[in-house]
Amino acid sequence: MKQKKDAASSRTPLKCLNPFYDAFLVPVRRAVEELLAAYVHGSYNLPPLLSRYDLATRVYYQPASRFPYERESYSTKLSDLKDPLKRAALAEVMAENLTFLLVRGAEPQDLTSNLCLLNQMSGTILATILERNYLNTLNINQAKSQIILSLSQTHNAELWRELEQVINQTFR
């Protein structure tokens, strides 16, 4: 048992070296917490989205091991996530993994606009982003486009309904 404890203590979580990581993490964590709360209340079927991006897994580096990368999966069962501690642990690992993906393609001159849009991201918008993207395509630019689209549709829902009717009539 002591040997296992020593092995666990020598592992370190992988870190993102992108300078925007810490700034992006706060709004992403808030949106993830909203998404998990909606899942617990029955609004979303979250496990397929999480497995699609492998968001419920934390990766550790263990230098003394023959296989230096160790994965730790977190439960996404609805019954487990009703426990606030388990939900908080999953929210933390999800926020970290999503932030790793979102900082890809981030440019220094866009930091202010990126943060402004990420602060507008809700759990609902995050679910839409996860549904419409893939692991290799999700980055800040894809997320910004979806956030802007979602916000504009919410802001003027009547205009968007009219636009969709025109498009549907045109392409029949």
SVG drawing of the C-alpha trace seen along z (x, -y; Angstrom):
<svg xmlns="http://www.w3.org/2000/svg" viewBox="-41 -44 53 46">
<polyline fill="none" stroke="black" stroke-width="0.4" points="0.0,0.0 2.8,-2.4 4.4,-1.8 1.2,-2.8 0.9,-5.9 4.5,-6.9 3.8,-6.3 0.7,-8.5 2.6,-11.3 5.4,-11.4 2.9,-12.1 2.2,-15.6 -0.7,-16.8 0.2,-18.0 0.3,-21.8 -0.5,-24.1 2.2,-26.6 0.1,-28.9 0.1,-32.4 -3.6,-32.8 -4.5,-29.6 -5.1,-31.2 -7.2,-34.0 -9.4,-31.7 -9.8,-29.2 -12.1,-31.4 -15.0,-32.0 -14.7,-28.4 -15.0,-27.0 -18.2,-29.1 -19.8,-27.8 -18.8,-24.2 -20.4,-24.5 -23.6,-25.8 -23.5,-22.9 -23.1,-20.3 -25.9,-21.9 -28.2,-21.7 -27.2,-18.0 -28.0,-17.2 -31.4,-18.8 -32.0,-16.7 -31.5,-19.3 -28.7,-17.6 -27.3,-14.2 -23.7,-15.1 -21.7,-11.8 -21.6,-11.5 -20.2,-15.0 -17.6,-14.4 -16.4,-11.2 -16.2,-12.8 -13.6,-15.2 -12.3,-13.1 -13.1,-15.9 -13.6,-13.7 -10.0,-12.5 -7.0,-14.1 -3.5,-13.1 -0.6,-12.9 3.1,-12.6 5.0,-10.2 8.7,-10.3 9.7,-7.2 7.3,-5.0 7.9,-2.8 4.7,-4.3 5.0,-7.9 1.6,-9.1 -1.2,-8.1 -4.9,-8.8 -7.5,-9.3 -11.1,-9.2 -13.8,-11.0 -17.4,-9.7 -20.0,-11.2 -22.9,-9.2 -25.9,-11.3 -26.2,-9.7 -22.5,-10.5 -22.8,-14.1 -25.6,-14.8 -22.8,-14.8 -21.4,-18.4 -17.8,-17.2 -17.8,-14.9 -19.5,-17.5 -16.9,-20.1 -14.0,-17.6 -15.5,-16.9 -16.0,-20.6 -12.4,-21.3 -11.0,-18.7 -13.5,-19.6 -12.6,-23.3 -8.9,-22.5 -9.3,-20.2 -11.6,-22.7 -9.2,-25.5 -6.4,-23.4 -8.4,-23.2 -9.6,-26.8 -6.2,-28.4 -5.1,-26.9 -5.0,-29.6 -5.2,-32.4 -3.4,-35.5 -2.1,-38.3 -3.9,-41.1 -7.2,-39.2 -7.0,-38.6 -9.5,-41.3 -12.1,-40.3 -11.6,-36.6 -12.1,-37.2 -15.1,-39.4 -16.8,-36.7 -15.8,-33.9 -17.4,-35.8 -20.7,-35.7 -20.5,-31.9 -23.2,-30.1 -23.7,-26.4 -26.2,-26.3 -23.8,-27.9 -21.0,-25.6 -23.2,-22.6 -23.8,-23.9 -20.1,-24.4 -19.4,-20.9 -22.2,-19.5 -21.0,-21.3 -17.2,-20.8 -14.7,-18.0 -11.6,-17.5 -9.3,-18.5 -11.3,-21.6 -12.3,-23.1 -10.3,-26.2 -10.9,-29.8 -11.9,-30.9 -14.5,-28.2 -15.9,-29.0 -16.0,-32.7 -18.1,-32.2 -20.5,-30.0 -20.8,-32.4 -21.5,-35.3 -24.1,-33.3 -25.8,-32.2 -25.9,-35.7 -27.3,-37.2 -30.0,-34.5 -30.9,-35.1 -30.9,-38.9 -33.3,-39.0 -35.1,-35.7 -38.0,-37.0 -35.6,-38.2 -33.9,-34.8 -37.2,-33.0 -38.1,-35.1 -34.7,-34.5 -35.1,-30.8 -38.5,-30.8 -37.1,-32.7 -34.2,-30.3 -36.6,-27.3 -38.9,-28.7 -36.0,-29.5 -34.5,-26.0 -37.6,-23.9"/>
</svg>
